[in-house]
Amino acid sequence: MTSIRQRLLLGLLVGLSLVLGIAGYATYRQARAEVNALFDYQLQQAALALRRQNLLALAISGEAGEGEGDLLVQIWDRGGGLLYVSRQDWELPFATQPGFADLLWRDQRWRLFALYAGHRIVQVAQPARVRLRMSADIALRNLAPFLLLLPSMALVIWFGVGAGLRPLHRVASEIQQRRPGALEPVAAERLPAEITPLVHALNDLLARLAHTLDAQRQFIADAAHELRTPLTAVRLQAEMAQRATDPAERAETLDPLRAGLVRASHLVEQLLAMARLDAAPATGSVEPVDLLEIAKRVIAEFAPIADDRNLDLGLLPSTAVTVVGDPGELRTLLGNLVDNALRYTPAGGQVDVQVQRIGEEAVLTVSDTGPGIPAAERVRVFDRFYRGADTVAPGSGLGLAIVQRIADRHRASIRLEDAEPSRGLRVIVQWPIIAGRVIPP
């Protein structure tokens, strides 16, 4: 696992080392150049000091040889005759041009300065190795602060990075010490600007998680409440059937028992469908789906139920529309709409399904001739377990909630209208179409 602290320390130390190395090299070169310029100035001043010196006095006293040390002094006449040399073992050839020159003589490099003064030519030279050694020593001494600066800066970076990451460690420690159910926002006060967006994003996530958990707890509580009634009724009917001694009386109690079991089974199926939708973050199998084919299958599946209830279930003239989504969820969406319509439409009524493409939208319509839904309740009917005050048909209150959940997952909109010309309800589900296909979820 990569550590931010290690990456920062490594990057800063490597970068600092490179910067100090480049700066040290530049300082070294500059120091050597300045020292060489100083040595050149020394050669020039020595030549100027010797241009009028008495040669005999120089030869007798030996001042030039003793005083100059590593300097070689030669005095020539205009004809190239050597008048004086400070050291015989360092004798150099005659310089034909005045000023500074670099000379290679007998495998040794020299730095030479020649001064033309009247009838004399004063020539002062110094071995390059001496200049190199002395300039290098001086330059290296100038680099000593850089060598001391590197470990000092490393310590500063070490403690600076640690102090900079301390708020992040504090936030992590606060979260680790929380109880599993503690979803309160993390305090964002006195945090660096770089960490604040992370904490805000974490707080948003905690808020959504808290909302989800509250919804799940409410869902479980509502489910338990809704299951209690049909299960209690089933239990009572079973007890009555058990106590019945007459076959006719027992048969009479079995019909309500069967109806209670059907209601409980339907409720459990709806609960499982809603739980699956809540658990899945996105649609499962996303693929092109023929919406008209889905409608035909759902109508064929519910046709026996419609016949048993003396209802006319059919498909109005439709257009084939290919949508992109989960075929199972789309079948559940239409199945719940048709099931609701069949439940609330009285005997002799009519339920119609239609698939169309209108403009740039795919439109699925389910119409019935039932009692409809009052306009004031059309917003709340999509809430879980909500059933209108005047509702008499059996149901769980989850059908339209499941439809809304699937529609949201497929970026579809739902609209409730009065069915015309007869009294009833029309449910319209619409998908926007781009480039011939419905926008995928």
N, C-alpha and C positions, 0 to 999 in steps of 0.2 A: 504494500500500500504506500503510495507516494505521500510524503509529508510536506505540507506547505512550509513549515519551518525549515526543513532540510533544503527544499528548493530555494527558498529565499536566501538562506545562509550561503548555500553553494553559489548561487548566481551573484550575490553581492560580493562574496569573497573573491570569486574568479574575476569579476569585473573590476573590483578594486585592485587586485594584483596586476591585471593588465594595465590599468591606468597608471598605477605607481611604477610599473616596469617601463612603460613608454616615457613617463615623466623623468624617471631616473636615468634612462638612456640619453634623453635629450639634455638633462642636466650634466651628465658625464661628458657628452660631446662639447657642450658649451663651456664647461670648466676647462677642458683640455685646450680648446681654442683660445680662451682668455689667458691661460698660463703660457701657451706658445707665443701669444702676442706680447706678454710681459718679458719672456726670454728674448724675443726679437728686439724689444726696446732696450734690454740690457746689453745686447750685442752692439746696438747702435750707439748707446751712451759710452760704452767702453772704447769704441773706435774714435768717437769725438774727443774723449779724454786723452787719447794717445797720439793725436795727430800732430802735436807740437812738442811732445816729450823728447828729451835728449837721449839719443840712442845709447851713448856711453853710460849715462846714469842708469838706464834701464838694464844694460848688460851687467853693470857692476852690482847693483842692488838686487837684481832679480825680482823686482816688485811684480812685474807682470806675471811671471810664472807662479809665484807664491800666492799672490793676491787673487788671481782669477780662478785657480783651481781647475775646473773642467773646461776653461776657455783656452783656445789656442790663438795667440797673437802673432801676426806676421806683418813686417813692414817692408815694403818694396819701393824701389825707385821706378821712375817712368819707363826705364828700359827693361824692366822685368828682373832686375837684380835684387836678390834678397838681402836686406839690410839688417833685419832682426827677426828672430823666431823665439817664442817663449819655451817651446819644448821640441827638441830635435826628433823625438819619436813620433810626433804628430805633424810632421811637415806636410803641407798641402801645396798643390800647384798654384800658379799665379792666376788671379781672377781677372779676366779681361773686361768685365762689365761691372760698373758700380751698383750698389744696392744689395738686396737680399737674393740668395740663390740656394737651391738644394743641390748638394754635390755627392756623388758616389765615388769614393776613392779607396782603392784597395779593399773592396768588399765591405766597406763601412760608409754609412750615410752621415753627412754633415749638413749643418745649417750654417750658412756663411753670410757675412756682411762685409762688403768692400767699400771703403771711403777714399775718394780721390781728394787729397789735400795738398795742393801745390805740387812739389816734386815728389811727394810721397803718396804711397798707396797703403793705407792701413787696412789690414784684413783680419777680422775677428771671427772665429768659427767655434762651433760647439758640436760634439757628437750627438747624433739624433737619438741614440739609445739613452743618453743622459737626460735629454729633454723628455723623451717618452716616459722614462721611469719617474721623473719628478712630476710631470704633468699628471700621470696616472695616479700617483700617490695623493696629490692634492685633490684631484677629481673624486677619488674614492672616499676621501675624508668628507667631501661635500655630500656624498651619498649616504653617509651615516644616519642623518635624520630620517631618510626614507626607510631604511631598514628598521629603525625604531618605530616608525609610524605604522607599518603594516600590522604588527601584532596588536598595537593599541587600537587601530581601527577595527581589527577583527573582534576585539572584546566589545567595542562600542556597538558594532553590528549585532553581535550575539545577544547582548542585553536589550538592544533596541528592538530587534525582531521579537524577542520574548515578551517585551512589554506591549508591543503592537498587537500580538496575538492573544494577549491575556483576556480581552473582552470576549473573544470567540470561545475560549476555554470556559469562561464564566457562563456563557449562554448554554454551552453543551452540558456543563455540570448541572445547571438549573433544570434542564430538560431530563437528564438522566435520573435526577433525584425525585422526579414527580411520580405520583401514583398512576397506575394504568388508566384510570378514569379521569384524571385531571386534564382538562382540555382548555384551561384558562389561557388567555393570550400571554405571550412572553413579554416582559417589560422591555421597551425599546428606548427608555431614557438613558442618557449618558453613554450611548454606543457610537462607535465611529461611523462615519457616513458610508463606508464600504460594507458594513455589516447590517446597517439598518434595512436596506431592501430585502436581505435574506430573512431577517426577523419578521418584517411585514408579510412576506410571502408565507413564512411558516405560520404566522397568526391567521392568515386567510385560510390556509389548509386546516388548521385546528378548528376554525369556525365552521368550515364546511363539514369536517368530520363530526363535530358536535351536532350540527344540524342533521346529518345523516343518522347518527346514533339516536337522536331524539325521535326522528321519523320512524326508525326501526322499532324503538320502544313503544311508540304510539301505535304502530302497525301491529305489533304483537299483542298489545293490550286490546286493541279493537278486534283483532282476530279471535282472541280468547273470549271476548264478550259476544261476538257474533256466533261463535261455535257453541257457546253455552246453551243458547235457546234451542236450536235444532237437536242437539245431543240430548238435552233434557226431555224434549218432546219424544224423541226416539226411545229413550229409556222408559218413560211413562207408558208409551204405547206397547212396548215389549212386555212390561209388567202386567198391563191389562190383558194382553194376549195370553200371557202365562196363566193368569187367574181364570180366564174364560173356560167354562166347561162345555158350553154348547158350541158345536161346529159353526153355526151361523153367527153366533156372537164373536167367535174367534176370527172368522173371515171378515167380519165388520171392522175389527181392530187392526187387521193386517193392511188394509188400504191406507189409513193414515200413517202406519209405520213405514210402508213403502214410500209414501210421499216425503216423509221426514228424512229417510235415508237418501232419497234423490236430492233433496235440498242440501243436506250435509255434504254429500259427495260433490255437488256443484260448487259449494262454498270452498271446499278443500281444493278443488281444481283451480278455482280463481285465486285462492291464496298462493298456491304453488306457482301459478303463472306470474303473479305480481312479484313474488320473491325472486324468481329467476330473472325478471327484468331489472329488479333493483340490484341484484348481485353482479350482472354482466355490465362491464364498463362501456361496451359498444355492441353493435349488432354482431351476431356470431358469424353466419355464413353470408357474406355480401356477394351477390351475384345478380345478373340480369334475370328479372322475373316478369312473366306475362301476367299482368294484373287481371286481364279478362279470363284467363285460364283459372286463376285463383278463385275468381267469382263463380265460375261454373262449378268448380269442385265444392265450394262451400254451399251453394244452393242445392246441389245433389245430396250433400250430407244432411242438410236440414229439411229436405223435402218430406221424409216420413213424419217428422215432428209436425210440420205444417199441415200435412194431410190429417194427422190424428187430431189436430185442433181445428180442423175445417178452415184453414187459412190458405189464401192464394199467394204462394211464394214463386216469384218468377224473375227473369232477367229482361229488362227493357232493351231496346236497340242500343248496342254498344259498339265501341271502337277498341281494337287491340292496342294496348299501350304497354311498352316495356319499361319497367321501373327497376332501379338498382337497390337491392336491400336484402334482408333476410326473409326467405320465402316462408319459413315457419312463423315468424312474427307477423308478417303480413296476413297469413291465413288466420292467425289468432285475432288480429284486428278486425277483419271482416266477419269472422265467426262470432265475435262478441256483439258486433252491431246487429247482425241478423238475429242472434239469440235474444237480444233485448227487444228487438222489434216484434218477434214472435211472442214473447212473454206478455207484452203490454197491448197487443192488438187483440180485440175481442173476436170471437168466432164469427166467420163469414167475412172477416176483414182481408186486407191485401198488404203484402210486403213486396217491394220492388227494389232490385239492385241494378245499378247502371254504371258502366265504365266509359269515360269519354276523355278526349283530348280537346281542351278548349284553349285556343291561343297557345301560349307557352306553358300550359299547366296540364297535368294529369289529374282527373277528377273522378273520385269514387263516391257514389251517392247511394244511400239506403233510405227508402221512404216507407212509411207505414200509415195505416188509417186508425191508429190507436188514439188514446186521449191526449197525446202530446205532452210537452213540458212547458209550464208557465215561463214567460220571459224572465221573471225575477229569479227563477231557480236554475236557469241554463248555465250559469257560471259555476254553481256549487255542485252540479251533478257529476262533475269530473273529479270531485274529492272522493277519497276512499271511504267506503261504507256509508256514503250519503244516500238517503232515500227520501223522496219527497213526502210531504205530510199526507197527501191524498193518494199515495201509492198503495195499491191493494194486491198487485201481482207479486208472487214470490220472487225473491232475488237476494243477492248478497251486497249490492251497492258497490261492486268492484268492476263491473263490466266496462263502463265508460272510463274509469280510472286507468284500466289496462289499455284501452284504446288510446287515451291521451299520452300515456307513457311510450307506447310503440310509435305513435305519430311524432313525438318529440325526437325519438332516436332516429327517425327517418327524415327529419327536417320537413315534416308535413304540418299543415294547419287544419283545424277542425272547426266547423261552423254548424250551428243548429238553427233550423228554420221551421216555420210552419209549412206542412205539406199542403199543396194546392192541387186541385180545387177543394178536396175534401179535408176534413179535420184530421190532423195527425202530426207526425214529426218527420222532418227530413234532416239526415246527418250527411254533411258534405266534407270529404277529406280531399285536400289538394296538395300536389307536389309541384314545385317549379321544375321546368324542363330546360336543359341547356344542351345544344348540339344533339337533339333527338333523343336524349335519355334523361331520366330523372336524376337530379343531383344526388350523388351517393351520400350515405350517412357518414 
